[in-house]
Amino acid sequence: MNKALQDIKTLLDKEVKARNNISEISYEKPDPLLIASKYKDESIALICALFAYGNAGVIVKFLQSLDFSLLGSSEEQIQRTLSSHYYRFQNSEDVAALFIALKRLRSEESIENIFYNGYQKEENVLDGLWSFIETLQSVYPRQTRGYSFLTGSVPKKVASAGTYKRYMMYLRWMVRKDALDMGLWSKIDKKDLLMPLDTHTFQVSCRLGLLNRKTYDMKASIELTDTLRTFDEKDPIKYDFALYRLGQEKLA
């Protein structure tokens, strides 16, 4: 490791230690993990992750408006109760559809096992993600712009895929265990996680010299993860939250 990277590793290790504190997520520092961590449930956490786009304060406000106990209610009750709930690209029917799909899924298999079924062959979290997206679509098929944006689709080629940031963040919450991440799963190894790349982490990583790729896509996420593995091969994604906050707070 060259001196420049060693200096960045020292900076990031310090930030990881400082940021690994529950006070880092609050109503003053809003993050969807604030809501997800109250319930510690894989389905509720997925809802929180999938709606995690846009302004963090608005995301948290929307998530607070949802009654997650609906995951145990009838589909008719879900549709009635959520009839006035919408968020950016998702109308009320899209919001209800996600609840119904996850309700149906809960009666069949855990989200962890669905991810694991795809992941286990080559220990590849993307294979696990494709397995999950296909299963989610099969239990409740729905094709609208809002719902497709929310739940994602399986790309024809990974080379041309987006970052799938919200799913990668969800996996971080589920697999890692520290003061912030919940560690509800045990079947996927944290060494195989990929960076949940958003605009903050992309830009700060480019500025710090951690990332050479100029395109904001899955290839960039993989490249950044590979760089961070040289810092910690067993837990490369531990740097995610620190990088995100450094970018958000304009500290790097």
ZINORKA-V203796 format. One record per run of one state. SS is the DSSP state (H for helix, E for strand, L for the rest). FROM is the first residue (numbers start at 0). TO is the last residue. If there is no record, write none. Layout:
ss=SS from=FROM to=TO
ss=SS from=FROM to=TO
This chain:
ss=L from=0 to=1
ss=H from=2 to=18
ss=L from=19 to=20
ss=H from=21 to=23
ss=L from=24 to=30
ss=H from=31 to=38
ss=L from=39 to=40
ss=H from=41 to=49
ss=L from=50 to=54
ss=H from=55 to=63
ss=L from=64 to=66
ss=H from=67 to=71
ss=L from=72 to=73
ss=H from=74 to=80
ss=L from=81 to=85
ss=E from=86 to=86
ss=L from=87 to=88
ss=E from=89 to=89
ss=L from=90 to=90
ss=H from=91 to=105
ss=L from=106 to=109
ss=H from=110 to=118
ss=L from=119 to=123
ss=H from=124 to=138
ss=L from=139 to=143
ss=H from=144 to=150
ss=L from=151 to=156
ss=H from=157 to=159
ss=L from=160 to=163
ss=H from=164 to=174
ss=L from=175 to=175
ss=E from=176 to=176
ss=L from=177 to=180
ss=E from=181 to=181
ss=L from=182 to=188
ss=H from=189 to=191
ss=L from=192 to=197
ss=H from=198 to=207
ss=L from=208 to=216
ss=H from=217 to=228
ss=L from=229 to=234
ss=H from=235 to=247
ss=L from=248 to=251
